[in-house]
Amino acid sequence: MEKVDRFFPEVGLNLTIWSGKFDGYHEQWLRWVDQDGNLLAVGEEERERDERAEAEAARLREKLRELGLDL
């Protein structure tokens, strides 16, 4: 299938066809992407992204404590 992007200036996003696994199915899906072509996280992707961000924040807080800065 040919890749087709459609820009929606009202929301500043593109809609594109993405091939990959989602909800247990490997198919072609319509996905929102930003103006740089980065996929917007959905469902499990969003949860995993949030968990990584929380873990990184905790790591940085610990590093600051080691350096004597308690925020």
PQR file with spaces between the fields and no chain letter, atoms N, CA, C, O and H, PARSE charges and radii, in Angstrom:
ATOM       1  N    MET     1       0.843   -1.175    0.000 -0.4000 1.5000
ATOM       2  CA   MET     1       0.000    0.000    0.000 -0.0000 2.0000
ATOM       3  C    MET     1       0.888    1.237    0.000  0.5500 1.7000
ATOM       4  O    MET     1       1.875    1.300    0.732 -0.5500 1.4000
ATOM       5  N    GLU     2       0.536    2.212   -0.816 -0.4000 1.5000
ATOM       6  CA   GLU     2       1.289    3.456   -0.904 -0.0000 2.0000
ATOM       7  C    GLU     2       1.094    4.289    0.358  0.5500 1.7000
ATOM       8  O    GLU     2      -0.012    4.399    0.885 -0.5500 1.4000
ATOM       9  H    GLU     2      -0.266    2.161   -1.411  0.4000 1.0000
ATOM      10  N    LYS     3       2.203    4.878    0.833 -0.4000 1.5000
ATOM      11  CA   LYS     3       2.123    5.720    2.023 -0.0000 2.0000
ATOM      12  C    LYS     3       1.470    7.045    1.663  0.5500 1.7000
ATOM      13  O    LYS     3       1.918    7.731    0.745 -0.5500 1.4000
ATOM      14  H    LYS     3       3.102    4.788    0.404  0.4000 1.0000
ATOM      15  N    VAL     4       0.428    7.403    2.371 -0.4000 1.5000
ATOM      16  CA   VAL     4      -0.296    8.645    2.126 -0.0000 2.0000
ATOM      17  C    VAL     4      -0.358    9.428    3.429  0.5500 1.7000
ATOM      18  O    VAL     4      -0.770    8.900    4.462 -0.5500 1.4000
ATOM      19  H    VAL     4       0.064    6.845    3.117  0.4000 1.0000
ATOM      20  N    ASP     5       0.051   10.682    3.375 -0.4000 1.5000
ATOM      21  CA   ASP     5      -0.050   11.564    4.533 -0.0000 2.0000
ATOM      22  C    ASP     5      -1.060   12.660    4.226  0.5500 1.7000
ATOM      23  O    ASP     5      -1.168   13.135    3.095 -0.5500 1.4000
ATOM      24  H    ASP     5       0.386   11.111    2.536  0.4000 1.0000
ATOM      25  N    ARG     6      -1.780   13.041    5.242 -0.4000 1.5000
ATOM      26  CA   ARG     6      -2.724   14.152    5.103 -0.0000 2.0000
ATOM      27  C    ARG     6      -2.530   15.057    6.303  0.5500 1.7000
ATOM      28  O    ARG     6      -2.647   14.615    7.446 -0.5500 1.4000
ATOM      29  H    ARG     6      -1.692   12.656    6.160  0.4000 1.0000
ATOM      30  N    PHE     7      -2.233   16.327    6.046 -0.4000 1.5000
ATOM      31  CA   PHE     7      -1.985   17.290    7.111 -0.0000 2.0000
ATOM      32  C    PHE     7      -3.282   17.975    7.502  0.5500 1.7000
ATOM      33  O    PHE     7      -4.066   18.386    6.646 -0.5500 1.4000
ATOM      34  H    PHE     7      -2.138   16.687    5.118  0.4000 1.0000
ATOM      35  N    PHE     8      -3.501   18.093    8.813 -0.4000 1.5000
ATOM      36  CA   PHE     8      -4.661   18.780    9.366 -0.0000 2.0000
ATOM      37  C    PHE     8      -4.149   20.006   10.129  0.5500 1.7000
ATOM      38  O    PHE     8      -3.774   19.894   11.296 -0.5500 1.4000
ATOM      39  H    PHE     8      -2.864   17.759    9.508  0.4000 1.0000
ATOM      40  N    PRO     9      -4.129   21.165    9.482 -0.5600 1.5000
ATOM      41  CA   PRO     9      -3.551   22.351   10.118  0.2800 2.0000
ATOM      42  C    PRO     9      -4.286   22.770   11.384  0.5500 1.7000
ATOM      43  O    PRO     9      -3.691   23.402   12.257 -0.5500 1.4000
ATOM      44  N    GLU    10      -5.555   22.434   11.500 -0.4000 1.5000
ATOM      45  CA   GLU    10      -6.329   22.820   12.682 -0.0000 2.0000
ATOM      46  C    GLU    10      -5.754   22.231   13.959  0.5500 1.7000
ATOM      47  O    GLU    10      -5.843   22.842   15.024 -0.5500 1.4000
ATOM      48  H    GLU    10      -6.039   21.921   10.791  0.4000 1.0000
ATOM      49  N    VAL    11      -5.160   21.039   13.856 -0.4000 1.5000
ATOM      50  CA   VAL    11      -4.583   20.375   15.027 -0.0000 2.0000
ATOM      51  C    VAL    11      -3.065   20.227   14.924  0.5500 1.7000
ATOM      52  O    VAL    11      -2.414   19.771   15.864 -0.5500 1.4000
ATOM      53  H    VAL    11      -5.087   20.542   12.991  0.4000 1.0000
ATOM      54  N    GLY    12      -2.507   20.614   13.775 -0.4000 1.5000
ATOM      55  CA   GLY    12      -1.061   20.541   13.585 -0.0000 2.0000
ATOM      56  C    GLY    12      -0.527   19.134   13.487  0.5500 1.7000
ATOM      57  O    GLY    12       0.616   18.879   13.868 -0.5500 1.4000
ATOM      58  H    GLY    12      -3.036   20.985   13.011  0.4000 1.0000
ATOM      59  N    LEU    13      -1.334   18.208   12.982 -0.4000 1.5000
ATOM      60  CA   LEU    13      -0.935   16.807   12.887 -0.0000 2.0000
ATOM      61  C    LEU    13      -1.168   16.265   11.481  0.5500 1.7000
ATOM      62  O    LEU    13      -1.977   16.790   10.715 -0.5500 1.4000
ATOM      63  H    LEU    13      -2.263   18.416   12.673  0.4000 1.0000
ATOM      64  N    ASN    14      -0.435   15.201   11.166 -0.4000 1.5000
ATOM      65  CA   ASN    14      -0.637   14.450    9.933 -0.0000 2.0000
ATOM      66  C    ASN    14      -1.301   13.127   10.264  0.5500 1.7000
ATOM      67  O    ASN    14      -1.124   12.586   11.356 -0.5500 1.4000
ATOM      68  H    ASN    14       0.222   14.775   11.788  0.4000 1.0000
ATOM      69  N    LEU    15      -2.055   12.618    9.327 -0.4000 1.5000
ATOM      70  CA   LEU    15      -2.607   11.267    9.414 -0.0000 2.0000
ATOM      71  C    LEU    15      -1.887   10.446    8.363  0.5500 1.7000
ATOM      72  O    LEU    15      -1.813   10.846    7.201 -0.5500 1.4000
ATOM      73  H    LEU    15      -2.199   13.058    8.440  0.4000 1.0000
ATOM      74  N    THR    16      -1.354    9.300    8.763 -0.4000 1.5000
ATOM      75  CA   THR    16      -0.561    8.488    7.851 -0.0000 2.0000
ATOM      76  C    THR    16      -0.952    7.021    7.986  0.5500 1.7000
ATOM      77  O    THR    16      -1.599    6.629    8.957 -0.5500 1.4000
ATOM      78  H    THR    16      -1.414    8.975    9.707  0.4000 1.0000
ATOM      79  N    ILE    17      -0.563    6.231    7.023 -0.4000 1.5000
ATOM      80  CA   ILE    17      -0.759    4.782    7.099 -0.0000 2.0000
ATOM      81  C    ILE    17       0.510    4.192    7.679  0.5500 1.7000
ATOM      82  O    ILE    17       1.608    4.439    7.180 -0.5500 1.4000
ATOM      83  H    ILE    17      -0.038    6.550    6.234  0.4000 1.0000
ATOM      84  N    TRP    18       0.356    3.417    8.730 -0.4000 1.5000
ATOM      85  CA   TRP    18       1.478    2.816    9.453 -0.0000 2.0000
ATOM      86  C    TRP    18       1.290    1.306    9.465  0.5500 1.7000
ATOM      87  O    TRP    18       0.188    0.820    9.721 -0.5500 1.4000
ATOM      88  H    TRP    18      -0.536    3.216    9.136  0.4000 1.0000
ATOM      89  N    SER    19       2.337    0.574    9.195 -0.4000 1.5000
ATOM      90  CA   SER    19       2.293   -0.882    9.235 -0.0000 2.0000
ATOM      91  C    SER    19       3.001   -1.356   10.494  0.5500 1.7000
ATOM      92  O    SER    19       4.175   -1.056   10.710 -0.5500 1.4000
ATOM      93  H    SER    19       3.232    0.969    8.987  0.4000 1.0000
ATOM      94  N    GLY    20       2.271   -2.104   11.328 -0.4000 1.5000
ATOM      95  CA   GLY    20       2.881   -2.588   12.557 -0.0000 2.0000
ATOM      96  C    GLY    20       1.884   -3.333   13.409  0.5500 1.7000
ATOM      97  O    GLY    20       0.737   -3.545   13.017 -0.5500 1.4000
ATOM      98  H    GLY    20       1.317   -2.348   11.153  0.4000 1.0000
ATOM      99  N    LYS    21       2.343   -3.728   14.587 -0.4000 1.5000
ATOM     100  CA   LYS    21       1.526   -4.511   15.509 -0.0000 2.0000
ATOM     101  C    LYS    21       0.823   -3.593   16.492  0.5500 1.7000
ATOM     102  O    LYS    21       1.454   -2.746   17.125 -0.5500 1.4000
ATOM     103  H    LYS    21       3.275   -3.555   14.905  0.4000 1.0000
ATOM     104  N    PHE    22      -0.470   -3.761   16.616 -0.4000 1.5000
ATOM     105  CA   PHE    22      -1.282   -3.000   17.557 -0.0000 2.0000
ATOM     106  C    PHE    22      -2.400   -3.901   18.046  0.5500 1.7000
ATOM     107  O    PHE    22      -3.086   -4.543   17.250 -0.5500 1.4000
ATOM     108  H    PHE    22      -0.983   -4.448   16.102  0.4000 1.0000
ATOM     109  N    ASP    23      -2.579   -3.946   19.352 -0.4000 1.5000
ATOM     110  CA   ASP    23      -3.642   -4.733   19.963 -0.0000 2.0000
ATOM     111  C    ASP    23      -3.600   -6.196   19.521  0.5500 1.7000
ATOM     112  O    ASP    23      -4.634   -6.849   19.376 -0.5500 1.4000
ATOM     113  H    ASP    23      -2.021   -3.425   19.998  0.4000 1.0000
ATOM     114  N    GLY    24      -2.368   -6.697   19.308 -0.4000 1.5000
ATOM     115  CA   GLY    24      -2.187   -8.099   18.952 -0.0000 2.0000
ATOM     116  C    GLY    24      -2.301   -8.411   17.472  0.5500 1.7000
ATOM     117  O    GLY    24      -2.167   -9.570   17.080 -0.5500 1.4000
ATOM     118  H    GLY    24      -1.528   -6.167   19.426  0.4000 1.0000
ATOM     119  N    TYR    25      -2.543   -7.420   16.650 -0.4000 1.5000
ATOM     120  CA   TYR    25      -2.700   -7.640   15.210 -0.0000 2.0000
ATOM     121  C    TYR    25      -1.631   -6.871   14.439  0.5500 1.7000
ATOM     122  O    TYR    25      -1.404   -5.687   14.686 -0.5500 1.4000
ATOM     123  H    TYR    25      -2.652   -6.479   16.969  0.4000 1.0000
ATOM     124  N    HIS    26      -0.979   -7.559   13.504 -0.4000 1.5000
ATOM     125  CA   HIS    26      -0.019   -6.895   12.621 -0.0000 2.0000
ATOM     126  C    HIS    26      -0.748   -6.544   11.334  0.5500 1.7000
ATOM     127  O    HIS    26      -1.057   -7.416   10.521 -0.5500 1.4000
ATOM     128  H    HIS    26      -1.163   -8.521   13.303  0.4000 1.0000
ATOM     129  N    GLU    27      -1.016   -5.261   11.162 -0.4000 1.5000
ATOM     130  CA   GLU    27      -1.807   -4.773   10.028 -0.0000 2.0000
ATOM     131  C    GLU    27      -1.289   -3.407    9.615  0.5500 1.7000
ATOM     132  O    GLU    27      -0.268   -2.932   10.112 -0.5500 1.4000
ATOM     133  H    GLU    27      -0.765   -4.553   11.822  0.4000 1.0000
ATOM     134  N    GLN    28      -2.013   -2.790    8.700 -0.4000 1.5000
ATOM     135  CA   GLN    28      -1.787   -1.398    8.361 -0.0000 2.0000
ATOM     136  C    GLN    28      -2.864   -0.585    9.053  0.5500 1.7000
ATOM     137  O    GLN    28      -4.046   -0.924    9.010 -0.5500 1.4000
ATOM     138  H    GLN    28      -2.843   -3.176    8.297  0.4000 1.0000
ATOM     139  N    TRP    29      -2.433    0.498    9.694 -0.4000 1.5000
ATOM     140  CA   TRP    29      -3.329    1.301   10.516 -0.0000 2.0000
ATOM     141  C    TRP    29      -3.205    2.772   10.129  0.5500 1.7000
ATOM     142  O    TRP    29      -2.172    3.208    9.622 -0.5500 1.4000
ATOM     143  H    TRP    29      -1.473    0.773    9.729  0.4000 1.0000
ATOM     144  N    LEU    30      -4.266    3.526   10.374 -0.4000 1.5000
ATOM     145  CA   LEU    30      -4.171    4.972   10.309 -0.0000 2.0000
ATOM     146  C    LEU    30      -3.607    5.444   11.634  0.5500 1.7000
ATOM     147  O    LEU    30      -4.090    5.057   12.698 -0.5500 1.4000
ATOM     148  H    LEU    30      -5.106    3.172   10.787  0.4000 1.0000
ATOM     149  N    ARG    31      -2.567    6.295   11.565 -0.4000 1.5000
ATOM     150  CA   ARG    31      -1.938    6.789   12.792 -0.0000 2.0000
ATOM     151  C    ARG    31      -1.703    8.281   12.678  0.5500 1.7000
ATOM     152  O    ARG    31      -1.413    8.797   11.598 -0.5500 1.4000
ATOM     153  H    ARG    31      -2.174    6.609   10.700  0.4000 1.0000
ATOM     154  N    TRP    32      -1.832    8.973   13.806 -0.4000 1.5000
ATOM     155  CA   TRP    32      -1.491   10.385   13.880 -0.0000 2.0000
ATOM     156  C    TRP    32       0.017   10.500   14.043  0.5500 1.7000
ATOM     157  O    TRP    32       0.632    9.751   14.803 -0.5500 1.4000
ATOM     158  H    TRP    32      -2.067    8.554   14.683  0.4000 1.0000
ATOM     159  N    VAL    33       0.611   11.457   13.313 -0.4000 1.5000
ATOM     160  CA   VAL    33       2.026   11.761   13.461 -0.0000 2.0000
ATOM     161  C    VAL    33       2.178   13.277   13.565  0.5500 1.7000
ATOM     162  O    VAL    33       1.354   14.033   13.051 -0.5500 1.4000
ATOM     163  H    VAL    33       0.112   12.065   12.696  0.4000 1.0000
ATOM     164  N    ASP    34       3.252   13.709   14.244 -0.4000 1.5000
ATOM     165  CA   ASP    34       3.492   15.148   14.331 -0.0000 2.0000
ATOM     166  C    ASP    34       4.095   15.636   13.015  0.5500 1.7000
ATOM     167  O    ASP    34       4.268   14.854   12.080 -0.5500 1.4000
ATOM     168  H    ASP    34       3.921   13.094   14.662  0.4000 1.0000
ATOM     169  N    GLN    35       4.410   16.909   12.944 -0.4000 1.5000
ATOM     170  CA   GLN    35       4.918   17.489   11.711 -0.0000 2.0000
ATOM     171  C    GLN    35       6.286   16.953   11.314  0.5500 1.7000
ATOM     172  O    GLN    35       6.693   17.082   10.160 -0.5500 1.4000
ATOM     173  H    GLN    35       4.270   17.545   13.704  0.4000 1.0000
ATOM     174  N    ASP    36       7.004   16.347   12.272 -0.4000 1.5000
ATOM     175  CA   ASP    36       8.299   15.732   11.973 -0.0000 2.0000
ATOM     176  C    ASP    36       8.171   14.260   11.603  0.5500 1.7000
ATOM     177  O    ASP    36       9.175   13.602   11.331 -0.5500 1.4000
ATOM     178  H    ASP    36       6.673   16.242   13.210  0.4000 1.0000
ATOM     179  N    GLY    37       6.941   13.733   11.588 -0.4000 1.5000
ATOM     180  CA   GLY    37       6.716   12.333   11.229 -0.0000 2.0000
ATOM     181  C    GLY    37       6.800   11.359   12.386  0.5500 1.7000
ATOM     182  O    GLY    37       6.803   10.147   12.167 -0.5500 1.4000
ATOM     183  H    GLY    37       6.125   14.267   11.809  0.4000 1.0000
ATOM     184  N    ASN    38       6.870   11.860   13.627 -0.4000 1.5000
ATOM     185  CA   ASN    38       6.927   10.987   14.803 -0.0000 2.0000
ATOM     186  C    ASN    38       5.524   10.521   15.174  0.5500 1.7000
ATOM     187  O    ASN    38       4.603   11.329   15.297 -0.5500 1.4000
ATOM     188  H    ASN    38       6.867   12.844   13.806  0.4000 1.0000
ATOM     189  N    LEU    39       5.370    9.222   15.348 -0.4000 1.5000
ATOM     190  CA   LEU    39       4.075    8.667   15.735 -0.0000 2.0000
ATOM     191  C    LEU    39       3.649    9.178   17.102  0.5500 1.7000
ATOM     192  O    LEU    39       4.476    9.298   18.006 -0.5500 1.4000
ATOM     193  H    LEU    39       6.118    8.565   15.247  0.4000 1.0000
ATOM     194  N    LEU    40       2.375    9.476   17.258 -0.4000 1.5000
ATOM     195  CA   LEU    40       1.824    9.791   18.573 -0.0000 2.0000
ATOM     196  C    LEU    40       1.525    8.473   19.277  0.5500 1.7000
ATOM     197  O    LEU    40       0.951    7.563   18.679 -0.5500 1.4000
ATOM     198  H    LEU    40       1.704    9.378   16.524  0.4000 1.0000
ATOM     199  N    ALA    41       1.906    8.372   20.523 -0.4000 1.5000
ATOM     200  CA   ALA    41       1.716    7.143   21.286 -0.0000 2.0000
ATOM     201  C    ALA    41       0.231    6.905   21.560  0.5500 1.7000
ATOM     202  O    ALA    41      -0.528    7.840   21.819 -0.5500 1.4000
ATOM     203  H    ALA    41       2.372    9.111   21.008  0.4000 1.0000
ATOM     204  N    VAL    42      -0.161    5.645   21.498 -0.4000 1.5000
ATOM     205  CA   VAL    42      -1.534    5.244   21.811 -0.0000 2.0000
ATOM     206  C    VAL    42      -1.502    4.000   22.687  0.5500 1.7000
ATOM     207  O    VAL    42      -0.568    3.202   22.615 -0.5500 1.4000
ATOM     208  H    VAL    42       0.455    4.886   21.288  0.4000 1.0000
ATOM     209  N    GLY    43      -2.526    3.845   23.508 -0.4000 1.5000
ATOM     210  CA   GLY    43      -2.695    2.630   24.305 -0.0000 2.0000
ATOM     211  C    GLY    43      -1.462    2.215   25.062  0.5500 1.7000
ATOM     212  O    GLY    43      -0.935    2.975   25.875 -0.5500 1.4000
ATOM     213  H    GLY    43      -3.284    4.494   23.566  0.4000 1.0000
ATOM     214  N    GLU    44      -0.999    1.011   24.799 -0.4000 1.5000
ATOM     215  CA   GLU    44       0.145    0.418   25.482 -0.0000 2.0000
ATOM     216  C    GLU    44       1.418    1.243   25.262  0.5500 1.7000
ATOM     217  O    GLU    44       2.246    1.360   26.165 -0.5500 1.4000
ATOM     218  H    GLU    44      -1.426    0.394   24.138  0.4000 1.0000
ATOM     219  N    GLU    45       1.570    1.812   24.069 -0.4000 1.5000
ATOM     220  CA   GLU    45       2.740    2.645   23.788 -0.0000 2.0000
ATOM     221  C    GLU    45       2.801    3.823   24.749  0.5500 1.7000
ATOM     222  O    GLU    45       3.867    4.169   25.260 -0.5500 1.4000
ATOM     223  H    GLU    45       0.896    1.717   23.336  0.4000 1.0000
ATOM     224  N    GLU    46       1.650    4.433   24.987 -0.4000 1.5000
ATOM     225  CA   GLU    46       1.591    5.592   25.873 -0.0000 2.0000
ATOM     226  C    GLU    46       1.925    5.199   27.308  0.5500 1.7000
ATOM     227  O    GLU    46       2.650    5.916   27.998 -0.5500 1.4000
ATOM     228  H    GLU    46       0.785    4.152   24.572  0.4000 1.0000
ATOM     229  N    ARG    47       1.401    4.066   27.757 -0.4000 1.5000
ATOM     230  CA   ARG    47       1.689    3.589   29.111 -0.0000 2.0000
ATOM     231  C    ARG    47       3.179    3.302   29.269  0.5500 1.7000
ATOM     232  O    ARG    47       3.784    3.677   30.273 -0.5500 1.4000
ATOM     233  H    ARG    47       0.812    3.483   27.197  0.4000 1.0000
ATOM     234  N    GLU    48       3.771    2.636   28.275 -0.4000 1.5000
ATOM     235  CA   GLU    48       5.202    2.325   28.340 -0.0000 2.0000
ATOM     236  C    GLU    48       6.039    3.601   28.339  0.5500 1.7000
ATOM     237  O    GLU    48       7.023    3.693   29.073 -0.5500 1.4000
ATOM     238  H    GLU    48       3.279    2.331   27.459  0.4000 1.0000
ATOM     239  N    ARG    49       5.661    4.588   27.524 -0.4000 1.5000
ATOM     240  CA   ARG    49       6.379    5.857   27.485 -0.0000 2.0000
ATOM     241  C    ARG    49       6.315    6.542   28.848  0.5500 1.7000
ATOM     242  O    ARG    49       7.319    7.063   29.333 -0.5500 1.4000
ATOM     243  H    ARG    49       4.861    4.514   26.928  0.4000 1.0000
ATOM     244  N    ASP    50       5.125    6.541   29.469 -0.4000 1.5000
ATOM     245  CA   ASP    50       4.962    7.162   30.782 -0.0000 2.0000
ATOM     246  C    ASP    50       5.802    6.460   31.839  0.5500 1.7000
ATOM     247  O    ASP    50       6.400    7.114   32.694 -0.5500 1.4000
ATOM     248  H    ASP    50       4.309    6.118   29.076  0.4000 1.0000
ATOM     249  N    GLU    51       5.849    5.126   31.785 -0.4000 1.5000
ATOM     250  CA   GLU    51       6.650    4.372   32.750 -0.0000 2.0000
ATOM     251  C    GLU    51       8.136    4.680   32.589  0.5500 1.7000
ATOM     252  O    GLU    51       8.851    4.826   33.580 -0.5500 1.4000
ATOM     253  H    GLU    51       5.364    4.595   31.090  0.4000 1.0000
ATOM     254  N    ARG    52       8.604    4.779   31.335 -0.4000 1.5000
ATOM     255  CA   ARG    52      10.015    5.118   31.100 -0.0000 2.0000
ATOM     256  C    ARG    52      10.324    6.515   31.629  0.5500 1.7000
ATOM     257  O    ARG    52      11.375    6.735   32.231 -0.5500 1.4000
ATOM     258  H    ARG    52       8.023    4.660   30.530  0.4000 1.0000
ATOM     259  N    ALA    53       9.413    7.456   31.407 -0.4000 1.5000
ATOM     260  CA   ALA    53       9.627    8.831   31.876 -0.0000 2.0000
ATOM     261  C    ALA    53       9.674    8.873   33.403  0.5500 1.7000
ATOM     262  O    ALA    53      10.514    9.572   33.971 -0.5500 1.4000
ATOM     263  H    ALA    53       8.560    7.277   30.918  0.4000 1.0000
ATOM     264  N    GLU    54       8.792    8.140   34.073 -0.4000 1.5000
ATOM     265  CA   GLU    54       8.782    8.099   35.537 -0.0000 2.0000
ATOM     266  C    GLU    54      10.065    7.483   36.075  0.5500 1.7000
ATOM     267  O    GLU    54      10.627    7.967   37.057 -0.5500 1.4000
ATOM     268  H    GLU    54       8.110    7.572   33.612  0.4000 1.0000
ATOM     269  N    ALA    55      10.532    6.406   35.425 -0.4000 1.5000
ATOM     270  CA   ALA    55      11.768    5.753   35.863 -0.0000 2.0000
ATOM     271  C    ALA    55      12.955    6.690   35.673  0.5500 1.7000
ATOM     272  O    ALA    55      13.836    6.751   36.530 -0.5500 1.4000
ATOM     273  H    ALA    55      10.076    6.013   34.627  0.4000 1.0000
ATOM     274  N    GLU    56      12.986    7.417   34.567 -0.4000 1.5000
ATOM     275  CA   GLU    56      14.081    8.360   34.320 -0.0000 2.0000
ATOM     276  C    GLU    56      14.055    9.497   35.339  0.5500 1.7000
ATOM     277  O    GLU    56      15.107    9.913   35.826 -0.5500 1.4000
ATOM     278  H    GLU    56      12.270    7.368   33.871  0.4000 1.0000
ATOM     279  N    ALA    57      12.879    9.998   35.664 -0.4000 1.5000
ATOM     280  CA   ALA    57      12.758   11.071   36.656 -0.0000 2.0000
ATOM     281  C    ALA    57      13.250   10.588   38.020  0.5500 1.7000
ATOM     282  O    ALA    57      13.943   11.321   38.726 -0.5500 1.4000
ATOM     283  H    ALA    57      12.024    9.660   35.269  0.4000 1.0000
ATOM     284  N    ALA    58      12.899    9.368   38.389 -0.4000 1.5000
ATOM     285  CA   ALA    58      13.347    8.814   39.668 -0.0000 2.0000
ATOM     286  C    ALA    58      14.866    8.667   39.678  0.5500 1.7000
ATOM     287  O    ALA    58      15.513    8.953   40.686 -0.5500 1.4000
ATOM     288  H    ALA    58      12.336    8.772   37.816  0.4000 1.0000
ATOM     289  N    ARG    59      15.431    8.226   38.567 -0.4000 1.5000
ATOM     290  CA   ARG    59      16.882    8.081   38.460 -0.0000 2.0000
ATOM     291  C    ARG    59      17.562    9.439   38.613  0.5500 1.7000
ATOM     292  O    ARG    59      18.574    9.558   39.304 -0.5500 1.4000
ATOM     293  H    ARG    59      14.905    7.994   37.748  0.4000 1.0000
ATOM     294  N    LEU    60      17.003   10.462   37.967 -0.4000 1.5000
ATOM     295  CA   LEU    60      17.600   11.800   38.063 -0.0000 2.0000
ATOM     296  C    LEU    60      17.475   12.380   39.473  0.5500 1.7000
ATOM     297  O    LEU    60      18.400   13.033   39.956 -0.5500 1.4000
ATOM     298  H    LEU    60      16.181   10.365   37.406  0.4000 1.0000
ATOM     299  N    ARG    61      16.329   12.147   40.143 -0.4000 1.5000
ATOM     300  CA   ARG    61      16.175   12.612   41.529 -0.0000 2.0000
ATOM     301  C    ARG    61      17.216   11.960   42.433  0.5500 1.7000
ATOM     302  O    ARG    61      17.801   12.619   43.293 -0.5500 1.4000
ATOM     303  H    ARG    61      15.577   11.616   39.750  0.4000 1.0000
ATOM     304  N    GLU    62      17.443   10.664   42.235 -0.4000 1.5000
ATOM     305  CA   GLU    62      18.432    9.951   43.043 -0.0000 2.0000
ATOM     306  C    GLU    62      19.832   10.505   42.794  0.5500 1.7000
ATOM     307  O    GLU    62      20.613   10.676   43.729 -0.5500 1.4000
ATOM     308  H    GLU    62      16.968   10.128   41.537  0.4000 1.0000
ATOM     309  N    LYS    63      20.140   10.780   41.545 -0.4000 1.5000
ATOM     310  CA   LYS    63      21.451   11.345   41.219 -0.0000 2.0000
ATOM     311  C    LYS    63      21.635   12.714   41.882  0.5500 1.7000
ATOM     312  O    LYS    63      22.715   13.013   42.391 -0.5500 1.4000
ATOM     313  H    LYS    63      19.505   10.641   40.785  0.4000 1.0000
ATOM     314  N    LEU    64      20.583   13.549   41.880 -0.4000 1.5000
ATOM     315  CA   LEU    64      20.655   14.854   42.546 -0.0000 2.0000
ATOM     316  C    LEU    64      20.871   14.698   44.046  0.5500 1.7000
ATOM     317  O    LEU    64      21.641   15.449   44.645 -0.5500 1.4000
ATOM     318  H    LEU    64      19.705   13.306   41.466  0.4000 1.0000
ATOM     319  N    ARG    65      20.189   13.717   44.661 -0.4000 1.5000
ATOM     320  CA   ARG    65      20.383   13.460   46.093 -0.0000 2.0000
ATOM     321  C    ARG    65      21.828   13.064   46.367  0.5500 1.7000
ATOM     322  O    ARG    65      22.417   13.499   47.356 -0.5500 1.4000
ATOM     323  H    ARG    65      19.564   13.107   44.174  0.4000 1.0000
ATOM     324  N    GLU    66      22.406   12.228   45.481 -0.4000 1.5000
ATOM     325  CA   GLU    66      23.805   11.830   45.642 -0.0000 2.0000
ATOM     326  C    GLU    66      24.732   13.029   45.570  0.5500 1.7000
ATOM     327  O    GLU    66      25.787   13.044   46.204 -0.5500 1.4000
ATOM     328  H    GLU    66      21.927   11.875   44.678  0.4000 1.0000
ATOM     329  N    LEU    67      24.343   14.028   44.801 -0.4000 1.5000
ATOM     330  CA   LEU    67      25.162   15.236   44.657 -0.0000 2.0000
ATOM     331  C    LEU    67      24.864   16.268   45.754  0.5500 1.7000
ATOM     332  O    LEU    67      25.422   17.364   45.749 -0.5500 1.4000
ATOM     333  H    LEU    67      23.486   14.016   44.285  0.4000 1.0000
ATOM     334  N    GLY    68      23.986   15.910   46.688 -0.4000 1.5000
ATOM     335  CA   GLY    68      23.682   16.788   47.813 -0.0000 2.0000
ATOM     336  C    GLY    68      22.547   17.759   47.561  0.5500 1.7000
ATOM     337  O    GLY    68      22.348   18.685   48.347 -0.5500 1.4000
ATOM     338  H    GLY    68      23.533   15.019   46.692  0.4000 1.0000
ATOM     339  N    LEU    69      21.806   17.576   46.497 -0.4000 1.5000
ATOM     340  CA   LEU    69      20.665   18.438   46.192 -0.0000 2.0000
ATOM     341  C    LEU    69      19.376   17.659   46.423  0.5500 1.7000
ATOM     342  O    LEU    69      19.069   16.727   45.681 -0.5500 1.4000
ATOM     343  H    LEU    69      21.967   16.824   45.858  0.4000 1.0000
ATOM     344  N    ASP    70      18.630   18.038   47.444 -0.4000 1.5000
ATOM     345  CA   ASP    70      17.371   17.344   47.749 -0.0000 2.0000
ATOM     346  C    ASP    70      16.217   18.256   47.359  0.5500 1.7000
ATOM     347  O    ASP    70      15.926   19.239   48.041 -0.5500 1.4000
ATOM     348  H    ASP    70      18.879   18.796   48.047  0.4000 1.0000
ATOM     349  N    LEU    71      15.569   17.917   46.260 -0.4000 1.5000
ATOM     350  CA   LEU    71      14.474   18.763   45.759 -0.0000 2.0000
ATOM     351  C    LEU    71      13.133   18.281   46.248  0.5500 1.7000
ATOM     352  O    LEU    71      12.107   18.877   45.921 -0.5500 1.4000
ATOM     353  H    LEU    71      15.805   17.118   45.706  0.4000 1.0000
